[in-house]
């Protein structure tokens, strides 16, 4: 039997509905923030990621899926979304348009790493970028938008961790201090960090092996080496987050793993012990030099990305009740061929009128059709028989109240409209609809409260 590759997943059933719901929330929030959707290729020139992400990063040295196409060109499956967006920004001369350019994406990424909880080789990320402004307001907006997406999904205990890497001068000063600190223990570092100490020592702080080791205890922090301009900028960011009522903590340990970051870096975490190392569900930062590095004009940018699989894990860990549709409006039942043909016609009419409808396709008995309707959680049954059809009527049954009515075919849609509206007026979140305040976290219409 052929099986799926290691580190990939089949998303179907209820999980697929959760994924689609997350995507819908992202689309809705991005529309409110006036971000436009962008779709970039799944594979790009290998050089884009080597130059854009950084030659010394684990992603480039160990994790990218590289291949040579039939024209002997070196290609790479995208490991992250920012570099592709920046390439598109340059190639399509978006910098000539009204700045800033605000866009968001949602797509698959590929990294060859050890699969574990919340970490796959094929991962799906949503993210957004603001290109063309250095104003700290845009930093605060990106963080705020990310937090609001998680809140709209119903997640709780959201914690924003922020730090500043400063400008080039600040980073150079910090780099010198860090090298001086590491010098006595550089031989104790892992093999990867021994290479990083020459190319990009900040990445040692983000190492999976040395990052939490005793070697780095008492390590200097980036904030200690911010120059006056960088300090003022960081304070300004915090003031905007306060205005937006985004709670945050300053976390000097955050440096992020990609080479292109400067000034603001941040991670969004949740308190969910069951998620193990997957408690960070989203992260981002400012990358003012990347556009120029990839051949475009000097352009200030900031972005954010979040793995959907980690968000799904968080939703399950916190047992968030999502308003996901897990039923259908109508199931049509029949016995003979005449009734079957009319069922096909009626199903089409109802679907085109906005109802969710299904019917029997495999020739099962009426008893089996009842069981199928139950499995599909159908709200109503339309039971066809030839005699009723000759009289222009159908039998309809409410599966919850068990009420049965025989109605005119011409009246079906009006009947269903009225009945379904009545059902929607009651709370379907599973909470007690007689209490004074609803705690389901969703926009329901319980009795005595909204």
C-alpha positions as CSV (number, residue, x, y, z in Angstrom):
1,X,0.0,0.0,0.0
2,X,1.3,3.5,-0.9
3,X,1.3,5.7,2.2
4,X,1.7,9.5,2.6
5,X,5.3,10.8,3.0
6,X,6.7,11.2,6.5
7,X,5.9,14.6,8.0
8,X,2.7,15.2,6.0
9,X,-0.9,14.9,6.9
10,X,-4.3,14.1,5.3
11,X,-6.7,16.8,6.4
12,X,-10.3,15.6,6.1
13,X,-13.6,15.3,8.1
14,X,-14.0,17.6,11.1
15,X,-10.3,18.7,11.0
16,X,-10.8,19.9,7.5
17,X,-13.8,22.0,8.6
18,X,-11.6,23.5,11.4
19,X,-8.9,24.4,8.9
20,X,-11.5,26.0,6.6
21,X,-13.0,27.9,9.6
22,X,-9.5,29.3,10.5
23,X,-9.0,30.4,6.9
24,X,-12.4,32.2,6.9
25,X,-11.5,34.0,10.1
26,X,-8.2,35.1,8.6
27,X,-9.9,36.3,5.5
28,X,-12.4,38.2,7.5
29,X,-9.9,40.0,9.8
30,X,-7.6,40.8,6.9
31,X,-10.5,42.4,5.0
32,X,-11.2,44.6,8.0
33,X,-7.5,45.6,8.2
34,X,-7.5,46.3,4.4
35,X,-4.9,43.7,3.5
36,X,-5.1,42.2,0.0
37,X,-4.6,38.5,-0.7
38,X,-1.4,37.4,-2.5
39,X,-0.5,34.0,-4.0
40,X,3.1,33.3,-4.8
41,X,4.5,30.1,-6.4
42,X,5.1,27.0,-4.3
43,X,8.6,26.7,-5.8
44,X,11.0,29.5,-6.6
45,X,14.7,29.9,-7.6
46,X,16.9,28.4,-5.0
47,X,18.9,31.7,-4.9
48,X,15.9,33.6,-3.6
49,X,15.8,31.6,-0.3
50,X,19.6,31.4,0.0
51,X,19.9,35.1,-0.3
52,X,16.6,36.1,1.3
53,X,16.6,33.8,4.4
54,X,20.4,33.6,4.9
55,X,23.1,31.1,4.0
56,X,23.8,30.2,7.6
57,X,20.3,29.4,8.7
58,X,19.2,25.9,9.5
59,X,16.4,26.3,6.9
60,X,18.9,26.8,4.1
61,X,21.7,24.5,5.2
62,X,19.5,21.6,6.3
63,X,15.8,21.9,5.7
64,X,15.0,23.1,2.2
65,X,13.6,20.7,-0.5
66,X,15.9,21.5,-3.5
67,X,15.7,20.1,-7.0
68,X,16.9,20.7,-10.5
69,X,14.3,21.1,-13.2
70,X,14.5,19.8,-16.8
71,X,16.2,23.0,-17.9
72,X,18.9,22.4,-15.2
73,X,17.7,25.3,-13.1
74,X,18.0,25.1,-9.3
75,X,14.6,25.3,-7.7
76,X,13.4,25.1,-4.1
77,X,10.0,24.4,-2.5
78,X,9.3,27.5,-0.5
79,X,10.2,27.0,3.2
80,X,8.5,30.3,4.3
81,X,6.3,33.0,2.8
82,X,8.2,36.3,3.2
83,X,10.9,35.9,0.6
84,X,8.4,35.1,-2.2
85,X,6.2,38.1,-1.3
86,X,9.3,40.4,-1.4
87,X,10.3,38.9,-4.8
88,X,6.8,39.6,-6.1
89,X,6.9,43.1,-4.6
90,X,10.1,43.8,-6.6
91,X,9.3,42.0,-9.8
92,X,5.8,43.5,-10.1
93,X,7.1,47.0,-9.2
94,X,4.6,47.3,-6.4
95,X,6.9,49.9,-4.9
96,X,5.7,52.3,-7.6
97,X,2.1,52.0,-6.2
98,X,0.7,53.8,-3.2
99,X,2.7,52.7,-0.2
100,X,2.5,50.8,2.1
101,X,1.6,47.6,0.3
102,X,-0.4,45.4,2.7
103,X,-0.9,41.8,1.8
104,X,-1.6,38.4,3.3
105,X,-1.2,34.8,2.2
106,X,-2.2,31.3,3.1
107,X,-0.4,28.3,1.7
108,X,1.9,25.3,2.1
109,X,5.6,25.5,3.0
110,X,8.1,22.7,3.0
111,X,11.0,22.0,5.5
112,X,12.9,18.8,5.8
113,X,13.1,18.5,9.6
114,X,12.3,15.9,12.3
115,X,8.5,15.6,12.4
116,X,7.0,16.2,15.9
117,X,4.0,17.8,17.6
118,X,3.1,21.0,15.7
119,X,6.1,20.6,13.4
120,X,5.7,18.9,9.9
121,X,7.7,18.7,6.7
122,X,4.7,20.0,4.8
123,X,3.1,22.8,6.8
124,X,0.5,25.3,6.0
125,X,1.0,28.9,7.1
126,X,-1.0,32.1,7.0
127,X,0.9,35.3,7.2
128,X,0.8,39.0,6.3
129,X,3.3,41.6,5.3
130,X,3.4,45.4,5.3
131,X,5.9,46.8,2.8
132,X,6.9,50.4,2.5
133,X,6.7,52.0,6.0
134,X,9.1,52.1,8.9
135,X,6.5,53.6,11.3
136,X,6.2,51.7,14.6
137,X,2.4,52.0,14.1
138,X,2.7,49.3,11.4
139,X,4.6,47.1,13.9
140,X,1.8,47.5,16.4
141,X,-0.9,46.9,13.7
142,X,0.7,43.6,12.6
143,X,0.9,42.4,16.2
144,X,-2.7,43.5,16.9
145,X,-4.1,41.8,13.8
146,X,-2.4,38.6,14.7
147,X,-3.8,38.7,18.3
148,X,-7.3,39.6,17.0
149,X,-7.3,36.6,14.7
150,X,-6.5,34.3,17.6
151,X,-9.1,36.0,19.8
152,X,-11.7,35.7,17.0
153,X,-11.0,31.9,16.9
154,X,-11.7,31.7,20.7
155,X,-8.2,31.1,22.0
156,X,-7.4,32.3,25.5
157,X,-4.3,33.1,27.5
158,X,-2.6,34.7,24.5
159,X,0.7,36.2,25.4
160,X,2.7,38.5,23.1
161,X,6.5,38.5,23.7
162,X,8.4,41.4,22.1
163,X,12.0,42.4,21.7
164,X,14.2,44.7,19.7
165,X,17.3,43.8,17.7
166,X,17.9,47.5,17.0
167,X,19.4,49.1,13.8
168,X,22.7,48.1,12.1
169,X,24.8,50.0,14.6
170,X,23.0,48.4,17.6
171,X,23.3,44.9,16.1
172,X,27.0,45.4,15.4
173,X,27.6,46.6,19.0
174,X,25.7,43.6,20.4
175,X,27.5,41.2,18.0
176,X,30.8,42.3,19.4
177,X,29.6,41.9,23.0
178,X,28.1,38.5,22.3
179,X,31.3,37.2,20.7
180,X,33.3,38.4,23.7
181,X,30.9,36.6,26.0
182,X,31.1,33.4,24.0
183,X,34.9,33.3,23.5
184,X,35.7,31.4,26.7
185,X,33.2,28.6,25.9
186,X,33.2,28.5,22.1
187,X,34.7,25.0,22.1
188,X,31.7,23.7,24.1
189,X,29.2,24.8,21.5
190,X,27.5,22.3,19.2
191,X,29.0,21.8,15.8
192,X,26.4,24.1,14.1
193,X,27.0,26.9,16.6
194,X,30.8,26.7,16.1
195,X,30.1,27.7,12.4
196,X,27.5,30.3,13.4
197,X,29.9,32.1,15.7
198,X,31.8,33.2,12.6
199,X,28.8,34.0,10.3
200,X,25.9,35.0,12.6
201,X,26.4,34.6,16.3
202,X,22.9,35.8,17.1
203,X,21.6,32.6,15.8
204,X,23.3,30.7,18.6
205,X,20.6,32.2,20.9
206,X,18.0,30.5,18.8
207,X,19.8,27.1,18.6
208,X,17.7,24.1,19.6
209,X,20.8,22.6,21.4
210,X,22.7,25.5,22.9
211,X,19.8,28.0,23.3
212,X,18.9,26.7,26.7
213,X,22.3,25.5,27.8
214,X,24.3,26.8,30.8
215,X,26.8,28.3,28.4
216,X,24.3,31.2,27.6
217,X,23.4,31.9,31.2
218,X,24.2,35.6,31.9
219,X,24.4,36.3,28.2
220,X,24.1,40.0,27.2
221,X,20.8,41.0,25.7
222,X,20.1,43.0,22.6
223,X,18.2,45.6,24.5
224,X,21.3,46.5,26.5
225,X,23.0,47.6,23.3
226,X,20.3,49.6,21.6
227,X,21.4,53.1,20.6
228,X,19.3,56.1,21.4
229,X,17.2,56.0,18.1
230,X,16.5,52.2,18.5
231,X,15.5,52.7,22.2
232,X,13.1,55.5,21.3
233,X,11.6,53.4,18.5
234,X,11.0,50.4,20.8
235,X,9.4,52.7,23.4
236,X,7.2,54.1,20.7
237,X,6.1,50.6,19.7
238,X,5.2,49.8,23.3
239,X,3.1,53.0,23.5
240,X,1.1,52.0,20.4
241,X,0.5,48.5,21.8
242,X,-0.8,50.1,25.0
243,X,-3.2,52.2,22.9
244,X,-4.4,49.1,21.1
245,X,-4.8,47.3,24.4
246,X,-2.5,44.5,23.4
247,X,-0.9,43.0,26.4
248,X,2.8,42.1,26.0
249,X,6.0,41.3,27.9
250,X,9.5,42.3,26.9
251,X,11.5,39.1,26.3
252,X,15.2,39.7,25.5
253,X,15.6,36.0,24.6
254,X,13.7,36.5,21.3
255,X,16.0,36.9,18.4
256,X,14.2,34.8,15.7
257,X,15.9,32.4,13.5
258,X,16.1,34.2,10.2
259,X,18.9,36.6,9.2
260,X,16.8,39.3,7.8
261,X,15.2,40.7,11.0
262,X,16.0,44.0,12.6
263,X,14.3,46.2,15.2
264,X,11.0,44.6,16.2
265,X,10.8,40.8,16.7
266,X,7.9,39.1,18.4
267,X,6.4,35.7,19.2
268,X,2.8,34.9,20.2
269,X,2.4,32.1,22.7
270,X,-0.4,30.5,24.6
271,X,-0.5,28.7,27.9
272,X,-1.3,25.1,26.9
273,X,0.9,22.5,28.6
274,X,-0.3,19.7,26.4
275,X,1.2,21.4,23.3
276,X,4.7,20.8,24.6
277,X,7.2,22.7,22.3
278,X,4.3,24.0,20.2
279,X,3.2,26.7,22.5
280,X,4.5,29.4,20.1
281,X,1.7,29.6,17.5
282,X,2.9,32.7,15.6
283,X,5.9,35.0,15.2
284,X,7.3,37.8,13.1
285,X,9.4,40.9,12.9
286,X,10.7,43.8,10.9
287,X,13.0,43.3,8.0
288,X,14.0,46.7,6.6
289,X,17.0,45.5,4.5
290,X,15.5,42.5,2.7
291,X,13.9,44.2,-0.3
292,X,17.2,46.0,-1.2
293,X,19.2,42.7,-0.6
294,X,17.0,41.0,-3.2
295,X,17.5,43.7,-5.8
296,X,14.8,46.2,-5.1
297,X,14.7,49.7,-3.7
298,X,15.4,50.4,0.0
299,X,12.1,49.5,1.6
300,X,11.1,49.1,5.2
301,X,8.9,46.1,5.9
302,X,7.4,44.0,8.7
303,X,5.6,40.7,8.7
304,X,4.0,37.8,10.6
305,X,3.4,34.1,10.0
306,X,1.5,31.4,11.9
307,X,1.3,27.6,11.3
308,X,-2.3,26.4,11.0
309,X,-1.6,23.0,12.4
310,X,-0.3,24.6,15.6
311,X,-3.5,26.8,15.8
312,X,-5.6,23.6,15.4
313,X,-3.6,21.9,18.3
314,X,-4.2,25.0,20.4
315,X,-7.9,25.0,19.7
316,X,-8.2,21.4,20.7
317,X,-6.0,21.7,23.8
318,X,-8.2,24.6,25.0
319,X,-11.4,22.7,24.0
320,X,-12.7,25.8,22.1
321,X,-16.2,25.2,20.8
322,X,-16.2,26.3,17.1
323,X,-19.4,27.2,15.2
324,X,-18.7,24.6,12.6
325,X,-21.6,23.3,10.5
326,X,-21.8,19.6,11.1
327,X,-25.3,18.9,9.8
328,X,-27.3,19.3,6.6
329,X,-30.7,21.0,6.2
330,X,-32.5,18.3,4.2
331,X,-32.1,14.6,3.3
332,X,-34.4,13.4,0.5
333,X,-35.7,9.8,0.7
334,X,-37.4,7.7,-2.0
335,X,-38.2,4.1,-2.9
336,X,-38.9,3.7,-6.7
337,X,-37.4,5.1,-9.9
338,X,-40.0,7.7,-10.4
339,X,-39.4,9.1,-6.9
340,X,-35.7,8.9,-7.5
341,X,-35.9,11.1,-10.6
342,X,-38.0,13.6,-8.8
343,X,-35.5,13.6,-5.9
344,X,-32.7,14.6,-8.3
345,X,-34.8,17.5,-9.6
346,X,-35.9,18.6,-6.1
347,X,-32.4,18.4,-4.7
348,X,-31.1,20.7,-7.4
349,X,-33.9,23.2,-6.8
350,X,-33.3,23.3,-3.1
351,X,-29.5,23.6,-3.4
352,X,-29.8,26.5,-5.8
353,X,-32.1,28.2,-3.3
354,X,-29.4,28.0,-0.6
355,X,-30.2,24.9,1.3
356,X,-27.7,22.1,2.2
357,X,-29.2,19.0,0.7
358,X,-28.2,15.3,0.1
359,X,-30.0,12.1,-1.0
360,X,-29.5,8.4,-1.4
361,X,-27.1,7.3,-4.3
362,X,-26.4,3.6,-3.7
363,X,-29.8,2.0,-3.9
364,X,-30.2,1.4,-0.2
365,X,-33.5,0.5,1.5
366,X,-35.7,3.1,3.1
367,X,-34.6,1.8,6.5
368,X,-30.9,2.4,5.5
369,X,-31.8,5.8,4.2
370,X,-33.1,6.8,7.7
371,X,-29.7,5.7,9.2
372,X,-27.8,7.6,6.5
373,X,-29.8,10.8,7.3
374,X,-29.1,10.3,11.0
375,X,-25.3,10.0,10.3
376,X,-25.5,13.2,8.3
377,X,-27.4,15.0,11.1
378,X,-30.1,16.1,8.7
379,X,-32.5,18.6,10.3
380,X,-35.4,17.6,8.0
381,X,-36.4,14.5,6.0
382,X,-38.3,14.9,2.7
383,X,-40.0,11.6,2.2
384,X,-41.2,11.1,-1.4
385,X,-43.9,8.6,-2.5
386,X,-45.6,8.4,-5.9
387,X,-49.1,9.0,-4.5
388,X,-48.1,12.3,-2.8
389,X,-46.2,13.4,-5.8
390,X,-49.3,12.9,-8.0
391,X,-51.2,15.2,-5.6
392,X,-48.4,17.8,-5.7
393,X,-47.4,17.1,-2.1
394,X,-44.4,15.8,-0.1
395,X,-44.0,14.5,3.4
396,X,-41.6,16.4,5.6
397,X,-40.3,15.5,9.1
398,X,-38.4,17.6,11.6
399,X,-35.8,15.1,13.0
400,X,-35.5,17.0,16.3
401,X,-39.1,17.5,17.2
402,X,-40.3,14.4,15.2
403,X,-43.2,16.6,13.9
404,X,-44.4,15.4,10.5
405,X,-46.3,17.5,7.9
406,X,-47.6,17.0,4.5
407,X,-47.2,20.1,2.4
408,X,-47.6,21.4,-1.1
409,X,-44.4,21.1,-3.2
410,X,-44.7,24.7,-4.1
411,X,-44.5,25.6,-0.4
412,X,-41.4,23.5,0.5
413,X,-38.9,26.4,0.3
414,X,-41.1,28.8,2.3
415,X,-41.7,26.0,4.9
416,X,-38.0,25.3,5.3
417,X,-37.1,28.9,5.5
418,X,-39.5,29.5,8.4
419,X,-38.5,26.3,10.2
420,X,-34.7,26.9,9.9
421,X,-35.0,30.5,11.0
422,X,-36.8,29.3,14.2
423,X,-34.0,26.8,14.8
424,X,-31.3,29.5,14.4
425,X,-33.1,31.7,17.0
426,X,-32.1,29.2,19.7
427,X,-28.5,28.6,20.9
428,X,-26.7,25.7,19.2
429,X,-23.5,26.1,21.3
430,X,-24.5,23.4,23.8
431,X,-25.0,25.9,26.7
432,X,-28.1,26.2,28.9
433,X,-30.4,28.6,27.0
434,X,-32.1,29.8,30.1
435,X,-29.1,31.4,31.9
436,X,-28.6,35.1,32.2
437,X,-25.3,35.3,30.3
438,X,-23.9,33.1,27.5
439,X,-20.4,31.7,28.1
440,X,-20.2,29.8,24.8
441,X,-18.0,32.5,23.2
442,X,-20.0,32.6,20.0
443,X,-22.6,34.9,18.5
444,X,-25.6,32.8,19.4
445,X,-29.2,33.8,20.2
446,X,-30.1,32.1,23.4
447,X,-33.4,32.9,25.2
448,X,-33.1,36.0,27.5
449,X,-29.7,37.0,26.2
450,X,-27.7,37.8,23.1
